[in-house]
Structure formats: structure tokens, C-alpha cells
Amino acid sequence: MSKSLIIAIDGPGGSGKSTVARSVARRLGFTYIDSGAMYRAVALWALRLGMDLDDLHRLEQLAREAHIELPGDRVVLNGEDVTAQIRDPQVSEAASRVAAQPAVRRALREEQRRIGAAGPSVMEGRDIGTVVFPDAQVKIFLDAQPEQRARRRASELGAPVDDVARDLETRDQRDRNRAEAPLTQAPDAEYLDTTHLTPAQAEEAVLKLVRERTSNGKDHK
Ligand code: DC
């Protein structure tokens, strides 16, 4: 597995993962990898093809054939920039269903490991510290109170908080209760509650942890 320094950040939707992972990666000069965007890209493709999301064989095929690139903060699927499209609520729901399929996870996990092995990275998701990189040097489980997570998502999406809270709850339950790689805190991950933290405070807390778990936060290969 990877010899590069990996900072694994897992947690439920709206916990602040993307904001923190992105800013920490920028501060350290690491590659930022949003693994959820990969599940979203496969889900978008399946929806566009009008596929039955219970057709496991075809879903696996899509996950293997999807050409997903993550340049900077963008998401490119089969050569098309789908950064905005994958945030659609319909895609969020489909992504959570697609992500419950072991064969899809297997395909994307291989890709995530390949990207992570290419150089020091900050990878965020649900199973990065538990399954994708169980030997990651730094593992953080980000969390926040459900109301706060819903408020953050609602302001990102410009949607009513109640609707967002309900959708978030449904997906969280599915992500936490699925048989394959459920959302759970790795025993050696640091728990960080961001409910009352600003993004800058959360970033500082993560950077402090990185410094503690590595000699100087920069001893990567
Ligand atoms: O982080 P996100 O909301 O963009 O993730 C989209 C979906 O993909 C979400 O339902 C959880 C799932 N996911 C996963 O199962 N494993 C990951 N490593 C990342 C995301």
C-alpha cells in the first residue's frame, strides 16, 4: 500500500470535511481528493443512462469504466466537467445508494488507492481511515450536530433547512448502516466536533493533529 503521507478525513455530510480537507491540503501542498465526488460521478452517469440502480452488474461495469479525474476542485467524468451537476440532490440520493454496493466500492477503492499512492494527499470520505487507507498516518473523524450539518448544507444548496435535514438524515442512516465499509470512526482516528468551530479553527485543529502525528507535518515522501 501507499508509502506517501495520507491524511484521512472521514465523517457524515455537513461535518465540514470538504472545507477542512481542501484548506489543509492547500496549506501543506498536498493533493486534495474528494472520494465522495467519485461515487457521485458514477451515480450521475447511471442516472443519465436511466439505469436501474439495483442492477449491480451494470453498476459495477460503470464504476470500472468511468474515467474520473479530480483536477484541483473540479470533477471530470469521461472528459466532461460535472462539478456542478454532481451536487444535485437527486445525484446525492443516488450516490448514497450506489455507494452501498460492494462491487462499486471495490472498483473505486482501487482507484482511490492508486491516486493516494501517487503522492502526499488529504483524502476525505466515509471509509478512508477504516478501509481505503487503514495505515494512514493521520486519521480524523469530523462530526457536528445534525442541525448544524443541515444548516451548512442548506446554505450551500440554497434550499430549505427542513428538506435538507430530512435528506441528510436518510443518507446518513444508509451510509452508517450498510454492510460494506459503513461510516464509522477508526479506533485510531481523532474525533473532532466542528459544531462550534469556524472553518479556520477546524483547519488549525487538523493541522495541529498533523504536526503531532508526524514529526513536523512535512516528513512525507
Ligand atoms: O461526501 P459526499 O456527500 O459527497 O458523498 C456522496 C455519497 O458517497 C455519500 O452518500 C457517501 C458516499 N461515500 C462513501 O460511501 N464512501 C466514501 N469514501 C465517500 C463517499
Boltz pocket constraint, residues with backbone or C-beta under 6 A from the ligand:
constraints:
  - pocket:
      binder: B
      contacts: [[A, 13], [A, 35], [A, 36], [A, 37], [A, 39], [A, 40], [A, 92], [A, 95], [A, 96], [A, 97], [A, 99], [A, 100], [A, 124], [A, 125], [A, 126], [A, 127], [A, 128], [A, 171], [A, 175], [A, 181]]
      max_distance: 6.0
